[in-house]
């Protein structure tokens, strides 16, 4: 009987090596999958997608500086600092906070002004959460924050997001999640000015665990980026969006049927099924039938990027064009209220002048675009005092409240979130809703003495100056 050929042991050895290599590859793949997933504990208090609450209560919160005076015909809203304190009153298990700033104690001021005391009080309550058995988790990009270090010494968990390595941008997000039942989203951040000297607007939503679970997934996304310099290619299902523009959450808001979802930016930070902020804004504008009211600190359809060591600025048409389409193609009335302050980009006036050119009255066509600038005296020691810091839009059927100004670069490289709420049914059937509250707030600001037409600021328009061989811009004062 013939023995094995010399090649057979070699083939067997090669098969073993191949099998071993496959097993190793599989093990490495499994390790990579689990290394890119932050394994969380059980759902907070047993809350899941199946049993979460959809019967919610929403409240508009606003900070109006003492030196701003408005007519009293508008509806009074809950102050922002009261909204934060009510959330802390509700907290039993956890408080999760994302903020672009941490300056509640006004460390940089030699004498602490009376308005800053609201920030101190809030900071002290955050420090005392540990004594109540409530976990405090914070996501931030501020690695040198004195306040975050102080909170960490009181058992707060702080994870840092290095936005520079991801997009060369910043973390502009501002939201709270309490017990994965209650949330806050708005323009106010953890800065004493947001509670006293700066004009802010946001919403607090109570007993809305379905929406809170989805916002918590955005928080989880940030949380997992701690000490990372890359975005994992494989993510846990725990950061996949539950709701979006094509499958919004059906819920009751103050006993009125509505839909809602959370959007994020930049696109790199949009996990599976998450709607981009820009797409959320598109949807709200495109669904408007009669009016669109927008209030932002800055409006600048430009995006600035670094390319091969040089800075390149380009026109960013995304939002600008959809506004023009709403006016020209559907005859929607647009009001745009922009803040005028020391950091207002001069080109802002050129872009809004272009938008205003759509204000035409013809025998067959009527286009309405109205633009005003919100201006208030500024203190020399702080350019943000009295600043209108709002970042929202309201239409005849929806409201969008976000963290970004409407600047191309913000959406392209900075992290932020937005909340879209759309009311079901006709306005006559649904009564007074969050839409009516936000609309009334906008109209109050629009009619105030602080909202002025562009003509008042026309000396700041940039005019092209063309020398023989080059093109530059210069200020022209009329």
Secondary structure, 3 states (H helix, E strand, C coil): CCCCCHHHHHHHHHHHHHHHHHHHHHHHHHHHHHHCCCCCCCCHHHCCCCCCCCEEEEEEEEECCCCCCCCCCCCCCEEHHHHHHHHHHHCCCEEEEECCCEECCCCCCCCCCHHHHHHHHHHHHHHHHHHHCCEEEEEECCCCCHHHHHHHHCCCEEEECCHHHHCCCCECCCEEEECCCEEEEECCCEEHHHHCCCEEEEEEEECCHHHHHHHHHHHHHHHHCCCCCCCCCCCCHHHCCCCCCCCCEEEEECCEEEEEEEEEECHHHCCCCCEEHHHHHHHHHHHCCCEEEEEECCEECEEEEEECCEEEEEECCHHHHHHHHHHHHHCCEEEEEEECCCCCCCHHHHHHHHHHCCCEECCCCEECEEEEEECCCCECCECCCCCECCEEEEECCEEEEECCCEEHHHHHHCEEEEEEEEECCCHHHHCCCHHHHHHHHHHHHHHCCCEEEHHHHHHHCEEEEECCCCEEEEECCC
